[in-house]
């Protein structure tokens, strides 16, 4: 399955694990900083506090929209590559040739990697936004 739309990481499961671990550390940090800011602002938030709250909502909508599009795109490319390989393998086997990498059993072995790539593509926008927010809010609080 060679038709990956993004620069596919050679070890998709490891990349997905790294993204998940980084996100699990950045998200609580961002939530804590924003909740602290809201608590300190009280009932009269400044314009900066208000802007941060508005940003918080809009960035979530954008990141999740980007996630769904990225997952759909990655899954589409994986399915096209699978269909092409199955066709080549079936034709090779039907004509008495060796299917090599296009053998259906070999393709099934690649499915967990493709699933990890789909999940990683979907996590990328959320991960990127959370990491950027953690850096920005940490620098602002320092």
C-alpha positions in Angstrom: 0.0 0.0 0.0 2.1 2.8 -1.3 -0.3 5.6 -1.9 -0.1 7.4 1.4 -1.3 11.0 1.0 1.0 12.3 3.7 4.6 11.8 4.5 3.8 8.4 6.2 5.9 7.7 9.2 7.9 4.5 8.8 6.6 3.1 12.1 3.0 4.2 12.1 2.1 2.6 15.5 5.1 4.2 17.2 4.2 7.6 15.7 0.6 7.3 16.9 1.8 6.3 20.4 4.1 9.3 20.5 1.3 11.7 19.4 -1.1 10.3 22.0 1.5 10.6 24.9 2.4 14.1 23.9 -1.3 15.1 23.7 -2.1 13.5 27.0 0.5 15.7 28.6 -0.2 18.9 26.7 -4.0 18.9 27.0 -4.2 19.0 30.8 -1.6 21.7 30.9 -3.6 23.9 28.5 -6.9 23.2 30.4 -5.2 24.1 33.7 -3.8 27.3 32.4 -7.1 28.3 30.8 -9.2 27.4 33.9 -6.7 29.4 36.1 -7.1 32.4 33.7 -10.9 32.1 33.9 -10.9 31.9 37.7 -8.6 34.8 38.1 -10.7 36.9 35.7 -13.8 36.4 37.7 -17.0 37.9 36.6 -15.3 40.8 34.7 -12.9 39.2 32.2 -10.6 41.5 30.2 -10.7 41.7 26.5 -7.6 39.4 26.4 -9.5 36.8 28.6 -12.5 37.0 26.4 -10.4 36.6 23.2 -8.7 33.5 24.7 -12.1 32.0 25.5 -13.4 32.6 22.0 -10.1 31.2 20.6 -10.6 28.1 22.7 -13.9 27.3 21.1 -13.1 28.1 17.5 -9.8 26.2 17.5 -11.5 23.1 18.7 -14.1 23.2 15.9 -11.4 23.8 13.4 -9.1 21.0 14.7 -11.8 18.4 14.8 -13.0 19.4 11.3 -9.4 19.0 10.1 -9.1 15.7 11.9 -12.2 14.2 10.1 -11.0 15.4 6.7 -7.5 14.0 7.4 -8.8 10.7 8.5 -11.1 10.4 5.5 -8.3 11.3 3.1 -5.9 8.8 4.7 -8.5 6.1 4.7 -9.5 6.8 1.1 -5.9 6.5 -0.1 -5.4 3.3 1.9 -8.5 1.8 0.4 -7.5 2.7 -3.2 -4.0 1.2 -2.6 -5.7 -2.0 -1.2 -8.0 -2.3 -4.1 -5.1 -1.8 -6.6 -3.0 -4.4 -4.8 -5.8 -6.9 -4.6 -6.5 -6.5 -8.3 -2.8 -6.9 -9.2 -2.5 -9.9 -6.9 -5.7 -11.6 -8.1 -4.6 -11.1 -11.7 -1.1 -12.5 -11.0 -2.5 -15.5 -9.2 -5.1 -16.1 -11.9 -2.4 -16.1 -14.6 -0.2 -18.5 -12.6 2.4 -15.9 -11.6 3.6 -15.2 -8.1 1.8 -12.3 -6.5 4.7 -11.2 -4.2 3.8 -8.1 -2.3 0.3 -8.0 -3.8 -0.7 -11.4 -2.3 -4.0 -11.0 -0.4 -2.5 -12.5 2.8 0.4 -10.0 2.7 -2.0 -7.1 2.3 -4.0 -8.2 5.4 -0.8 -8.0 7.4 -0.5 -4.3 6.5 -4.0 -3.4 7.8 -3.0 -2.5 11.4 -0.3 -0.1 10.0 -2.9 1.5 7.7 -5.3 1.8 10.6 -2.6 3.5 12.7 -1.9 5.9 9.8 -5.6 6.8 9.6 -5.7 7.5 13.4 -2.5 9.4 13.3 -3.7 11.6 10.5 -6.8 12.3 12.5 -4.9 13.1 15.7 -2.4 15.3 14.0 -4.5 18.6 13.9 -5.6 18.2 17.5 -2.1 17.2 18.6 -0.6 20.2 16.8 -3.1 22.7 18.3 -2.7 21.3 21.8 1.1 21.4 21.6 1.1 25.0 20.1 -1.3 26.1 22.9 0.9 24.6 25.6 3.9 26.4 24.3 2.1 29.7 23.8 0.3 29.6 27.2 3.5 28.5 29.0 5.4 31.4 27.4 2.7 33.9 28.3 2.7 32.7 31.9 6.4 32.8 32.3 
